[in-house]
Structures are given as structure tokens and as C-alpha cells.
Amino acid sequence: MQSSSPAADAATPIAALVARARAAQQIYETWSQQQVDMAVTAAGWAIIEPARNRELAELAVADTGIGNVDDKIRKNHRKTFGLLRDLKTARSVGVISEDAATGIVEIARPVGVVCAITPSTNPAATPANKIINALKGRNAVIVAPSPKGWSTCARLVEHIHAQLDRVGAPRGLVQLLPAPVDKASTAELMKRCDLVVATGSQANVRNAYASGTPAFGVGAGNVAGIVDETADVDAAADRIVRSKTFDNATSCSSENSLVLVDAIAPRLIAALEQRGAVHLDAAQKTLLARLMWPDGKLSPAVIGQSASVIAARAAALEGDAQAQAQWLAIAERRPRILLVDEDGVGPDHPYSGEKLSPVLALYRAADFDAAAAAVARIYAFQGAGHSVGLHSTSADRALQLGLTLPVSRVIVDQAHCIATGGSFDNGLPFSLSMGCGTWGRNNFSDNMNYRHYLNITRVSRPIPERVPSEDDIFGGYFARHGRT
């Protein structure tokens, strides 16, 4: 007897999952804005409640071995609470805007059933963010988590179901792809849903775009930050350390490189060292590369690990007793960041790429223009479209970067990984999925938010006719170039 294909094996249970989601969504679509907002708040409380938050954070670290519990607690709370703030007054049911001048009325409509692909780096915060945004749009959502993050996500969904019960919402609105999650089941889910929102590896994003279903995917991270000669050194160092150490640098928004203008470089490096960074020498840099990229790919041995754990693992590779002792001494100091000097970019210079760990490459530049050019070279290799950090007191330089670099965000004088996904002290939407535009092979360049989970119908009514004269359109052109 001929065996069935993996796709065929996956089809039947997934078809049932999607059918249940559609049935729930048809009920939910009739809910009022007030009812929807109550369901959204319920889903948020499922992860924010302190005991549940801690449970999910501890489970995430235990299951994935990535990051640290305290920072995951902060992330689960801050990102969800900020999202709830953003959504509190947002209209997503019925008429959401009316413009008398244009005669246009906008009506929010659901997209239907959302397939949410989520990474192991944030197995609770990212699913919660996508679930809440999907619910805001009166959609159902089925989460396809990474295999490592499945049990954390499953527990999150249990908590959300309990809260949805309290507001009378169908449990079928929020579901989880059954374990074991694999490529075949994820692909089948993507094909059967109405929208795919993919966060995680670039393989996930490419598969989402190739699924035949409308999809939003995010680009690769590899953030660089510039510290120019006008920067407040102590403030810049505080922000960089806060960003680079948060959750052991698992965020795509953590700095992977710093480009330092020569005039400020010694002081900035000293300030980083005062805050617990350790500046490695050339031999240590070479050994660390063996640990980080043993077969040309970033190793799980360093992803989301603390700098002290990485140093101890590097010591285990070291054959020279004296050098090994130096590594062990570094590990015992409990360093916060490992700094390596770099001047090259590309596959032969792996430190120029994303490291997902508290390892930070340092580049030097003669002046600000040279620093911007260095960032452009880094992004030509990896990370185009995401964002760039700037520590400077020169107001014009942020605009210069925004006009010239292939980035969707310029983060000025902030802790980059905290700020990029929205913060209470900036105006970006709270999100864990950052679009990178066509630079990053994405179809959007803003922070993914509830509007990406909506269809919008526009009613157009007649308005007084506005017909320009020929001179209004062509006058300037004719004056300069004539009418021929």
C-alpha cells in the first residue's frame, strides 16, 4: 500500500482546526466594539497576571534554553501592556473613520482566520501580541509555534481560553497547531488560513510568502548603532548595555555592531567596560568565532546565553592552559557583554552578522559620514531594512540616516531593543514584529499592528468637483521647457 504524503497526513486534523476557527470567527464577527475590546483585554490579562507571567517566563527558558526569566517577565508584561494601551481607544468594528472633505467612510472588516508563526526566542510574548491584534480585528487565530516553544505557547493558550470563557468568547477563536509541529503541518495551515503573519527565521518568512496565502513577514535583524563625537558617552553606554544585555540579546532589535567615530571611541569603550563589558584580544576573538560558528552557522551554544556562559564554553575549547585560565577568569567576572574589534564585512567576517547573543562587534570610523558608510556596508551583507541606532546631540544626523540608509527606523538616543518595538517614551506602536520594507524583502515597513489584521471597506460619496486647470498641472513645466 502506498504511503500518504506528509502534506496529506497533515491535511485532515488541520482542516478540522481551521473549520473550528471559522465557526468561532463567524460568531465573533457579530460582536460590538465594546465586546471585542473586552475579549482583547481578557487575552492580555491571561499573560500579564503576575503568577501566570512568571510561569510562562520560567517555562520558556526551561524549554528553549534561551534568554533569562526576569527579562522575559518584563517583556511579557511591557509588550502586552503597551499593546493594550495602543488598542484601548482604537476603532476596529464598523465605521472607523469619516472624512467629509473626501467623502470617504472607512469600515473595518475582519480578515478571517490568521495563521501566526512564532519563534522560539519569544514563545509567549510574540504569540500573545499576535493573538491580541487578531482578536482586535474580530479574527480567529491559529498559532504555529517553533517546536522548542510549543509547550510555552500551549500553556499561554490554556490561560487565554480560561479568560475568553469569562467574557463568553468561543475558545475556537484562539487555537494552537498540535505537536509535533513540523514543516508539513505548518505549510498546510498557511494554505488553509486567510492571512499569515510570520515572525522568526527567514526560512519561515520565505515559506509564508510562498504559501499562496496573503502574508506579512519580517526581515532579518542585524542592527548597527552609531556613536558620534557629539554623544553623551555615559548615557550612550547605559543605553547600549541595557539594550544588548536584555534577555541575553535574543531580540532582533539588539545591537550586533557599534560604529564608533574615532574621536569618541576610546571613551565609549572605557564606559562600556566600566559597565561590565569585556574587550577581547585578537586570539580570544578567533577562538570565540570557533565556538559561535563551528560549521559556518550560528551555534545554539551561544544563542540567548549570557556572556559568562559563553566565556566558560569558550574556555572549554581552548587548548592552551594559560589562555584557558584567562577565559575562565573572564567567566568568573560575570561579564555583561563581550566586545570584539572588527573592520571587515561579509561571510569571511562572521562578526559582521547577527549574533543573537551578548557579543558586540566594534567598528571605527574617521567621522560621521564614514560611520554611516560603514553601516551601509554592514546592511548590504545582512540586516537591510530593519533599523539603525544613533547616539548623537546633532539633530540633523538622524534625518541624514533616514534619507540615505536602507532602514525603516532610526532610533535616536534610546535603548535600541527596547525602543524599536514601541515604548512608553516614543511613538512607535508596541510590536514584536518589525517590517523591513523591500530592503528586507518585506511588503511593509512599519511595526506590525492591529491594522494589518483588518480588511478596510471604503464607501465613496460624491463631493464638489475639483478639476485643476491646465496651468495648475503643466504651468511650471511649460515655463521651463516649453510646450513642444
Secondary structure, 3 states (H helix, E strand, C coil): CCCCCHHHHHHHHHHHHHHHHHHHHHHHCCCCHHHHHHHHHHHHHHHHCHHHHHHHHHHHHHHHCCCCHHHHHHHHHHHHHHHHHHHHCCCCCEEEEEECCCCEEEEEEECCEEEEECCCCCCCHHHHHHHHHHHHCCCEEEEECCHHHHHHHHHHHHHHHHHHHHHCCCHHHEEECCCCCCHHHHHHHHHHCCEEEECCCHHHHHHHHCCCCCEEECCCCCEEEEECCCCCHHHHHHHHHHHHHHHHHCCCCCEEEEEEECCCHHHHHHHHHHCCEEECCHHHHHHHHHHHCCCCCCCCCCCCCCHHHHHHHHHHHCCCHHHHHHHHHHHHCCCCEEEEECCCCCCCCHHHCCCCCCEEEEEEECCHHHHHHHHHHHHHHCCCECCEEEECCCHHHHHHHHHHCCECCEEECCCHHHHCCCCCCCCCCCCCCECCCHHHCCCCCCECCHHHHEEEEEEECCCCCCCCCHHHHHHHHHHHHCCC
